[in-house]
């Protein structure tokens, strides 16, 4: 409301010599209310709503005393992100089909439920990759054996974790946007995490009914709503995105995320999961304002995602998923080591004209298929 009043009263303020906010706050409240034609009470409310200045040292001490990051089971990732998945930010997991994005989402949901016993996790499922059995398996493997030695206590905790994770089925971007808008008006502070698996699938389902421009506008609206929810409720926002395998002019193969350049500017952190020539599965922090580029191999075990150098320390048997013959024979599209990182840096150095010319071609929706031909 105050913004509209300022726009309407700008000529009056300028005539009074008030051209900056500094000058505006220097005059008395009664004089300012008379100029802007608002009550003194409304001015006091507007002043109280304005954020107070904070020192960087105070912000650092608050982050130390009250950590806001969700620790994962991957020590290298936690170290690179200075504690884990941050709240009040949008974290995107990018990778080919079968690389482990949904496994990571389910693991983060379990870890968040354990860390916040009174919190709620909203899991928007579009790719039908969610597995309640896998959730329970991960929860059982990540619970403390000392704290939950008694079978009844352990069973009660497992049931509580499963009840904290609420599944919401969505079919397209419009349904997702409508659900998020309803959540923004009715959500309380109990929601600690929002997971969308997968956003690219929703965009693919919506591509038949709407134009590219409308789809991009809808994606931007979704990103805006997610940022508001992340900041207002200090929630963890995690979503997944497809990636296809491409080869540049120099013959370097790399992972190419879907949804385009405009969407890549809307996210805070981008983590790429891919299969490289040296390792079967590799995780790379590709985009982060606070983290360097870190790449490390990982594996999928009963407890979730585990760094390859920690596999020998994990005291557990492999899950049925890893012992499955079809899963063992599943071939992931391999890319060159550090190829994705090299291509992302070269794309960031493009001129504005080159970026504009590639804007329409960067919106690639990867087919929802495990066929190897779809990745070429």
LOZA-586694 format. One line per field, with one value per residue (C-alpha): y, x, z; residue number from 1; chain. Coordinates in nm, 2 decimals, always signed. Example, Ala and Ser with C-alpha at 12.3 -4.5 7.8 and 13.67 -1.06 7.14 Angstrom:
# LOZA-586694
py: (-0.45 | -0.11)
px: (+1.23 | +1.37)
pz: (+0.78 | +0.71)
lovo: (1 | 2)
tidren: (A | A)
END
This chain:
# LOZA-586694
py: (+0.00 | +0.24 | +0.19 | +0.30 | +0.60 | +0.70 | +0.67 | +0.89 | +1.15 | +1.17 | +1.51 | +1.65 | +1.50 | +1.64 | +1.98 | +1.97 | +1.88 | +1.52 | +1.33 | +1.05 | +0.81 | +0.95 | +1.30 | +1.15 | +0.99 | +1.31 | +1.51 | +1.46 | +1.20 | +1.45 | +1.65 | +1.34 | +1.20 | +1.53 | +1.53 | +1.17 | +1.19 | +0.89 | +0.85 | +0.85 | +0.49 | +0.37 | +0.53 | +0.36 | +0.02 | +0.07 | +0.16 | -0.15 | -0.37 | -0.24 | -0.48 | -0.35 | -0.33 | -0.62 | -0.66 | -0.94 | -1.06 | -1.09 | -1.29 | -1.52 | -1.57 | -1.65 | -1.91 | -2.07 | -2.07 | -2.17 | -2.38 | -2.36 | -2.62 | -2.98 | -3.22 | -3.50 | -3.83 | -3.70 | -3.53 | -3.37 | -3.21 | -3.08 | -2.94 | -2.77 | -2.62 | -2.52 | -2.74 | -2.90 | -2.81 | -2.45 | -2.33 | -2.02 | -2.13 | -2.33 | -2.64 | -2.82 | -3.17 | -3.23 | -3.57 | -3.83 | -4.09 | -4.35 | -4.16 | -4.13 | -3.79 | -3.94 | -4.15 | -3.83 | -3.65 | -3.94 | -3.94 | -3.56 | -3.60 | -3.87 | -3.66 | -3.36 | -3.56 | -3.69 | -3.34 | -3.17 | -3.42 | -3.16 | -3.05 | -3.15 | -3.24 | -3.18 | -3.41 | -3.31 | -3.63 | -3.62 | -3.89 | -4.17 | -4.24 | -4.21 | -4.53 | -4.56 | -4.89 | -4.71 | -4.42 | -4.67 | -4.85 | -4.53 | -4.41 | -4.74 | -4.72 | -4.36 | -4.39 | -4.40 | -4.76 | -4.64 | -4.42 | -4.66 | -5.00 | -5.11 | -5.25 | -5.07 | -4.73 | -4.78 | -4.88 | -4.58 | -4.35 | -4.50 | -4.45 | -4.09 | -4.02 | -4.17 | -3.96 | -3.64 | -3.69 | -3.59 | -3.68 | -3.45 | -3.58 | -3.32 | -3.36 | -3.04 | -2.69 | -2.53 | -2.78 | -2.73 | -2.35 | -2.37 | -2.60 | -2.37 | -2.06 | -2.23 | -2.33 | -1.98 | -1.85 | -2.14 | -2.28 | -2.25 | -2.27 | -2.65 | -2.70 | -2.75 | -2.89 | -2.88 | -3.14 | -3.13 | -3.45 | -3.37 | -3.02 | -3.12 | -3.39 | -3.13 | -2.90 | -3.18 | -3.26 | -2.90 | -2.85 | -2.99 | -2.75 | -2.41 | -2.21 | -2.18 | -1.82 | -1.92 | -2.21 | -1.99 | -1.74 | -2.02 | -2.14 | -1.79 | -1.76 | -2.10 | -1.99 | -1.67 | -1.86 | -2.11 | -1.82 | -1.66 | -1.99 | -2.06 | -1.71 | -1.68 | -2.02 | -2.09 | -2.41 | -2.63 | -2.62 | -2.91 | -3.00 | -3.23 | -3.16 | -3.37 | -3.36 | -3.49 | -3.59 | -3.36 | -3.33 | -3.00 | -2.91 | -3.03 | -3.38 | -3.32 | -3.48 | -3.31 | -3.30 | -3.04 | -2.94 | -2.89 | -2.59 | -2.33 | -2.04 | -1.83 | -2.10 | -2.15 | -1.80 | -1.86 | -2.13 | -2.08 | -2.41 | -2.66 | -3.00 | -3.23 | -3.61 | -3.78 | -4.09 | -4.01 | -4.21 | -4.25 | -4.32 | -4.48 | -4.20 | -3.85 | -3.55 | -3.19 | -2.86 | -2.67 | -2.35 | -2.19 | -1.84 | -1.96 | -2.28 | -2.37 | -2.63 | -2.97 | -3.31 | -3.65 | -4.01 | -4.16 | -4.48 | -4.58 | -4.80 | -4.90 | -4.58 | -4.37 | -4.19 | -4.25 | -4.11 | -4.38 | -4.33 | -4.39 | -4.72 | -4.93 | -4.75 | -4.81 | -5.11 | -5.23 | -5.47 | -5.36 | -5.30 | -5.51 | -5.23 | -5.28 | -5.66 | -5.64 | -5.78 | -5.54 | -5.24 | -5.38 | -5.41 | -5.06 | -4.85 | -4.48 | -4.23 | -4.15 | -3.80 | -3.68 | -3.60 | -3.24 | -3.19 | -3.04 | -2.80 | -2.69 | -2.63 | -2.44 | -2.20 | -2.15 | -2.08 | -1.82 | -1.63 | -1.60 | -1.25 | -1.11 | -1.15 | -1.51 | -1.58 | -1.43 | -1.62 | -1.95 | -1.87 | -2.07 | -2.37 | -2.41 | -2.52 | -2.89 | -3.13 | -3.47 | -3.75 | -3.95 | -4.27 | -4.50 | -4.57 | -4.50 | -4.34 | -4.06 | -3.94 | -3.91)
px: (+0.00 | +0.28 | +0.44 | +0.13 | +0.09 | +0.45 | +0.39 | +0.08 | +0.24 | +0.57 | +0.51 | +0.40 | +0.71 | +0.94 | +0.78 | +0.85 | +1.22 | +1.18 | +1.36 | +1.52 | +1.41 | +1.68 | +1.52 | +1.17 | +1.26 | +1.42 | +1.10 | +0.84 | +0.57 | +0.29 | +0.43 | +0.49 | +0.14 | +0.00 | +0.21 | +0.13 | -0.23 | -0.21 | -0.26 | +0.03 | -0.07 | -0.03 | +0.32 | +0.42 | +0.30 | +0.50 | +0.82 | +0.78 | +0.74 | +1.07 | +1.36 | +1.61 | +1.98 | +2.19 | +2.57 | +2.75 | +2.90 | +2.56 | +2.43 | +2.74 | +2.69 | +2.32 | +2.41 | +2.66 | +2.43 | +2.11 | +2.22 | +1.97 | +2.12 | +2.01 | +2.30 | +2.31 | +2.49 | +2.75 | +3.03 | +3.18 | +2.85 | +2.79 | +3.14 | +3.10 | +2.76 | +2.89 | +2.67 | +2.43 | +2.12 | +2.04 | +1.69 | +1.54 | +1.69 | +1.59 | +1.81 | +1.79 | +1.90 | +1.98 | +2.05 | +1.96 | +1.69 | +1.80 | +2.10 | +1.94 | +1.76 | +1.44 | +1.65 | +1.82 | +1.48 | +1.34 | +1.66 | +1.63 | +1.27 | +1.37 | +1.66 | +1.43 | +1.17 | +1.43 | +1.58 | +1.24 | +1.01 | +0.73 | +0.78 | +0.59 | +0.74 | +0.53 | +0.63 | +0.49 | +0.52 | +0.47 | +0.70 | +0.56 | +0.91 | +0.81 | +0.82 | +0.68 | +0.88 | +1.20 | +1.12 | +1.08 | +1.40 | +1.60 | +1.44 | +1.53 | +1.89 | +1.94 | +1.79 | +2.04 | +2.08 | +2.16 | +1.86 | +1.61 | +1.72 | +1.38 | +1.17 | +0.85 | +1.02 | +1.19 | +0.86 | +0.68 | +0.95 | +0.93 | +0.56 | +0.60 | +0.85 | +0.63 | +0.33 | +0.53 | +0.58 | +0.27 | +0.24 | +0.07 | +0.01 | +0.03 | +0.00 | +0.11 | +0.25 | -0.09 | -0.18 | +0.15 | +0.12 | -0.24 | -0.13 | +0.17 | -0.05 | -0.30 | -0.01 | +0.12 | -0.21 | -0.28 | +0.06 | +0.18 | +0.52 | +0.52 | +0.62 | +1.00 | +1.05 | +0.89 | +1.01 | +0.90 | +0.99 | +1.01 | +0.96 | +1.07 | +0.81 | +0.54 | +0.68 | +0.67 | +0.31 | +0.22 | +0.41 | +0.12 | -0.14 | +0.04 | +0.30 | +0.66 | +0.62 | +0.32 | +0.52 | +0.82 | +0.59 | +0.44 | +0.78 | +0.88 | +0.57 | +0.64 | +0.99 | +0.87 | +0.62 | +0.89 | +1.12 | +0.85 | +0.77 | +1.14 | +1.20 | +0.87 | +0.88 | +1.26 | +1.18 | +1.40 | +1.30 | +1.43 | +1.33 | +1.45 | +1.52 | +1.62 | +1.95 | +2.04 | +2.38 | +2.53 | +2.86 | +3.02 | +3.24 | +3.55 | +3.40 | +3.35 | +3.03 | +2.84 | +2.51 | +2.27 | +1.99 | +1.64 | +1.40 | +1.63 | +1.85 | +1.58 | +1.50 | +1.87 | +1.88 | +1.58 | +1.74 | +1.99 | +2.19 | +2.23 | +2.37 | +2.44 | +2.42 | +2.58 | +2.77 | +3.12 | +3.39 | +3.59 | +3.30 | +2.96 | +2.79 | +2.93 | +2.78 | +2.89 | +2.80 | +2.76 | +2.60 | +2.61 | +2.68 | +2.87 | +3.04 | +3.32 | +3.28 | +3.31 | +3.28 | +3.29 | +3.17 | +2.88 | +2.68 | +2.33 | +2.29 | +2.02 | +2.06 | +2.04 | +2.32 | +2.67 | +3.01 | +3.22 | +3.51 | +3.26 | +3.12 | +3.36 | +3.26 | +2.89 | +2.78 | +2.48 | +2.37 | +2.28 | +1.91 | +1.70 | +1.73 | +2.10 | +2.08 | +1.82 | +1.95 | +1.77 | +1.90 | +2.26 | +2.24 | +2.09 | +2.33 | +2.36 | +2.47 | +2.83 | +2.99 | +3.35 | +3.51 | +3.44 | +3.28 | +2.96 | +3.16 | +3.37 | +3.06 | +2.88 | +3.18 | +3.20 | +2.82 | +2.85 | +3.11 | +2.87 | +2.78 | +2.43 | +2.36 | +2.47 | +2.26 | +1.96 | +2.00 | +2.02 | +1.73 | +1.47 | +1.70 | +1.80 | +1.45 | +1.49 | +1.25 | +1.40 | +1.16 | +1.04 | +1.20 | +1.48 | +1.57 | +1.94 | +1.84 | +1.66 | +1.98 | +2.18)
pz: (+0.00 | +0.09 | -0.25 | -0.43 | -0.20 | -0.28 | -0.65 | -0.63 | -0.40 | -0.57 | -0.73 | -0.39 | -0.22 | -0.48 | -0.45 | -0.08 | -0.15 | -0.05 | -0.32 | -0.12 | +0.16 | +0.38 | +0.36 | +0.41 | +0.74 | +0.86 | +0.88 | +1.15 | +1.13 | +1.14 | +0.85 | +0.65 | +0.71 | +0.60 | +0.28 | +0.19 | +0.30 | +0.53 | +0.91 | +1.15 | +1.26 | +0.90 | +0.88 | +1.21 | +1.08 | +0.76 | +0.96 | +1.18 | +0.87 | +0.72 | +0.78 | +1.03 | +0.92 | +1.04 | +1.07 | +0.88 | +1.21 | +1.37 | +1.08 | +1.11 | +1.48 | +1.43 | +1.17 | +1.41 | +1.71 | +1.52 | +1.21 | +0.93 | +0.70 | +0.66 | +0.69 | +0.44 | +0.45 | +0.20 | +0.39 | +0.08 | -0.01 | +0.34 | +0.35 | +0.01 | +0.11 | +0.45 | +0.65 | +0.41 | +0.21 | +0.31 | +0.39 | +0.24 | -0.10 | -0.40 | -0.45 | -0.79 | -0.85 | -1.22 | -1.38 | -1.63 | -1.56 | -1.31 | -1.17 | -0.83 | -0.81 | -0.66 | -0.42 | -0.30 | -0.26 | -0.05 | +0.16 | +0.22 | +0.32 | +0.58 | +0.72 | +0.75 | +0.93 | +1.17 | +1.23 | +1.27 | +1.45 | +1.45 | +1.09 | +0.77 | +0.44 | +0.13 | -0.15 | -0.49 | -0.70 | -1.08 | -1.21 | -0.99 | -0.85 | -0.49 | -0.29 | +0.07 | +0.11 | +0.02 | +0.26 | +0.55 | +0.45 | +0.45 | +0.78 | +0.95 | +0.83 | +0.94 | +1.29 | +1.58 | +1.69 | +2.05 | +2.09 | +1.93 | +2.05 | +2.17 | +1.88 | +1.99 | +2.02 | +1.68 | +1.52 | +1.66 | +1.53 | +1.18 | +1.17 | +1.28 | +1.01 | +0.74 | +0.87 | +0.84 | +0.47 | +0.28 | -0.09 | -0.33 | -0.69 | -0.96 | -1.34 | -1.49 | -1.41 | -1.36 | -1.09 | -0.92 | -0.94 | -0.80 | -0.51 | -0.43 | -0.43 | -0.19 | +0.03 | +0.04 | +0.19 | +0.42 | +0.52 | +0.88 | +1.03 | +1.06 | +0.69 | +0.68 | +0.33 | -0.01 | -0.27 | -0.64 | -0.83 | -1.11 | -1.25 | -1.60 | -1.62 | -1.54 | -1.80 | -2.05 | -1.97 | -2.01 | -2.34 | -2.54 | -2.41 | -2.39 | -2.58 | -2.49 | -2.36 | -2.14 | -2.00 | -1.92 | -1.75 | -1.54 | -1.44 | -1.33 | -1.12 | -0.96 | -0.89 | -0.73 | -0.51 | -0.40 | -0.31 | -0.10 | +0.08 | +0.14 | +0.29 | +0.48 | +0.65 | +0.64 | +0.45 | +0.24 | -0.13 | -0.34 | -0.69 | -0.97 | -1.33 | -1.63 | -1.81 | -2.15 | -2.28 | -2.54 | -2.72 | -2.81 | -3.12 | -2.94 | -2.87 | -2.50 | -2.37 | -2.09 | -1.91 | -2.04 | -1.79 | -1.92 | -1.87 | -2.02 | -1.93 | -1.77 | -1.52 | -1.44 | -1.31 | -1.08 | -0.87 | -0.59 | -0.60 | -0.88 | -0.81 | -1.10 | -1.07 | -1.36 | -1.48 | -1.58 | -1.76 | -1.44 | -1.20 | -1.23 | -1.04 | -0.97 | -0.79 | -0.87 | -0.72 | -1.04 | -0.92 | -0.57 | -0.45 | -0.15 | -0.26 | -0.49 | -0.77 | -0.59 | -0.76 | -0.59 | -0.66 | -0.48 | -0.46 | -0.37 | -0.06 | +0.18 | +0.38 | +0.07 | -0.11 | +0.03 | -0.09 | -0.25 | +0.00 | +0.29 | +0.15 | +0.35 | +0.67 | +0.62 | +0.83 | +0.64 | +0.38 | +0.03 | -0.04 | -0.27 | -0.52 | -0.56 | -0.57 | -0.84 | -1.16 | -1.39 | -1.18 | -1.20 | -1.58 | -1.62 | -1.83 | -1.76 | -2.03 | -1.94 | -1.99 | -1.98 | -1.65 | -1.56 | -1.90 | -1.75 | -1.54 | -1.84 | -2.05 | -1.78 | -1.74 | -2.12 | -2.14 | -1.86 | -2.08 | -2.37 | -2.48 | -2.44 | -2.81 | -2.81 | -2.50 | -2.66 | -2.98 | -2.78 | -2.55 | -2.75 | -2.82 | -2.45 | -2.35 | -2.40 | -2.24 | -2.21 | -2.28 | -1.98 | -2.11 | -2.02 | -2.38 | -2.45 | -2.79 | -2.62 | -2.45 | -2.77)
lovo: (1 | 2 | 3 | 4 | 5 | 6 | 7 | 8 | 9 | 10 | 11 | 12 | 13 | 14 | 15 | 16 | 17 | 18 | 19 | 20 | 21 | 22 | 23 | 24 | 25 | 26 | 27 | 28 | 29 | 30 | 31 | 32 | 33 | 34 | 35 | 36 | 37 | 38 | 39 | 40 | 41 | 42 | 43 | 44 | 45 | 46 | 47 | 48 | 49 | 50 | 51 | 52 | 53 | 54 | 55 | 56 | 57 | 58 | 59 | 60 | 61 | 62 | 63 | 64 | 65 | 66 | 67 | 68 | 69 | 70 | 71 | 72 | 73 | 74 | 75 | 76 | 77 | 78 | 79 | 80 | 81 | 82 | 83 | 84 | 85 | 86 | 87 | 88 | 89 | 90 | 91 | 92 | 93 | 94 | 95 | 96 | 97 | 98 | 99 | 100 | 101 | 102 | 103 | 104 | 105 | 106 | 107 | 108 | 109 | 110 | 111 | 112 | 113 | 114 | 115 | 116 | 117 | 118 | 119 | 120 | 121 | 122 | 123 | 124 | 125 | 126 | 127 | 128 | 129 | 130 | 131 | 132 | 133 | 134 | 135 | 136 | 137 | 138 | 139 | 140 | 141 | 142 | 143 | 144 | 145 | 146 | 147 | 148 | 149 | 150 | 151 | 152 | 153 | 154 | 155 | 156 | 157 | 158 | 159 | 160 | 161 | 162 | 163 | 164 | 165 | 166 | 167 | 168 | 169 | 170 | 171 | 172 | 173 | 174 | 175 | 176 | 177 | 178 | 179 | 180 | 181 | 182 | 183 | 184 | 185 | 186 | 187 | 188 | 189 | 190 | 191 | 192 | 193 | 194 | 195 | 196 | 197 | 198 | 199 | 200 | 201 | 202 | 203 | 204 | 205 | 206 | 207 | 208 | 209 | 210 | 211 | 212 | 213 | 214 | 215 | 216 | 217 | 218 | 219 | 220 | 221 | 222 | 223 | 224 | 225 | 226 | 227 | 228 | 229 | 230 | 231 | 232 | 233 | 234 | 235 | 236 | 237 | 238 | 239 | 240 | 241 | 242 | 243 | 244 | 245 | 246 | 247 | 248 | 249 | 250 | 251 | 252 | 253 | 254 | 255 | 256 | 257 | 258 | 259 | 260 | 261 | 262 | 263 | 264 | 265 | 266 | 267 | 268 | 269 | 270 | 271 | 272 | 273 | 274 | 275 | 276 | 277 | 278 | 279 | 280 | 281 | 282 | 283 | 284 | 285 | 286 | 287 | 288 | 289 | 290 | 291 | 292 | 293 | 294 | 295 | 296 | 297 | 298 | 299 | 300 | 301 | 302 | 303 | 304 | 305 | 306 | 307 | 308 | 309 | 310 | 311 | 312 | 313 | 314 | 315 | 316 | 317 | 318 | 319 | 320 | 321 | 322 | 323 | 324 | 325 | 326 | 327 | 328 | 329 | 330 | 331 | 332 | 333 | 334 | 335 | 336 | 337 | 338 | 339 | 340 | 341 | 342 | 343 | 344 | 345 | 346 | 347 | 348 | 349 | 350 | 351 | 352 | 353 | 354 | 355 | 356 | 357 | 358 | 359 | 360 | 361 | 362 | 363 | 364 | 365 | 366 | 367 | 368 | 369 | 370 | 371 | 372 | 373 | 374 | 375 | 376)
tidren: (A | A | A | A | A | A | A | A | A | A | A | A | A | A | A | A | A | A | A | A | A | A | A | A | A | A | A | A | A | A | A | A | A | A | A | A | A | A | A | A | A | A | A | A | A | A | A | A | A | A | A | A | A | A | A | A | A | A | A | A | A | A | A | A | A | A | A | A | A | A | A | A | A | A | A | A | A | A | A | A | A | A | A | A | A | A | A | A | A | A | A | A | A | A | A | A | A | A | A | A | A | A | A | A | A | A | A | A | A | A | A | A | A | A | A | A | A | A | A | A | A | A | A | A | A | A | A | A | A | A | A | A | A | A | A | A | A | A | A | A | A | A | A | A | A | A | A | A | A | A | A | A | A | A | A | A | A | A | A | A | A | A | A | A | A | A | A | A | A | A | A | A | A | A | A | A | A | A | A | A | A | A | A | A | A | A | A | A | A | A | A | A | A | A | A | A | A | A | A | A | A | A | A | A | A | A | A | A | A | A | A | A | A | A | A | A | A | A | A | A | A | A | A | A | A | A | A | A | A | A | A | A | A | A | A | A | A | A | A | A | A | A | A | A | A | A | A | A | A | A | A | A | A | A | A | A | A | A | A | A | A | A | A | A | A | A | A | A | A | A | A | A | A | A | A | A | A | A | A | A | A | A | A | A | A | A | A | A | A | A | A | A | A | A | A | A | A | A | A | A | A | A | A | A | A | A | A | A | A | A | A | A | A | A | A | A | A | A | A | A | A | A | A | A | A | A | A | A | A | A | A | A | A | A | A | A | A | A | A | A | A | A | A | A | A | A | A | A | A | A | A | A | A | A | A | A | A | A | A | A | A | A | A | A | A | A | A | A | A | A | A | A | A | A | A | A)
END
